[in-house]
């Protein structure tokens, strides 16, 4: 699908690349994260569990930075995970304005169980690209993401 914008060739190229990037992101995310529905997890909840699994306890602000989410969104996600006893929040003693969020034993077991399938889904999906193409995709995404 390409743009129907009647702008300049430069505008049309940028819009077409943007549309392709968005459609690709949505398709790949939907495909690789389909298994999360069976666990009643959203992509944001999974991302939070995954970050805590690999990085250990984090304050909500750091979770938001890691996942590129707003403070309000992180509060909602963490609250929903806490209701399911997958994470727990603790006030940070050195600054009581912040909460440290950590996996519970149940959360640890869940993410350890579903992480291998998630990795397999991503690996399978990206196998259509050679290793060099995957490196190039990563390089281009980083270049685009870091541009200001």
Protein Blocks (a to p, Z undefined) as FASTA:
>chain_A
ZZfbfbdfklmmmmmmmmmmmmmmmmmmmmmmmmmmmnopafklmmmmmmmmmnopadfk
lmmmmnopafklmmmmmmmmmmnopaccdddfklmkbccddddfklmmmmmmmmmmmmmm
mmmmmmmpcfklmmmmmmmmmmmmmpZZ
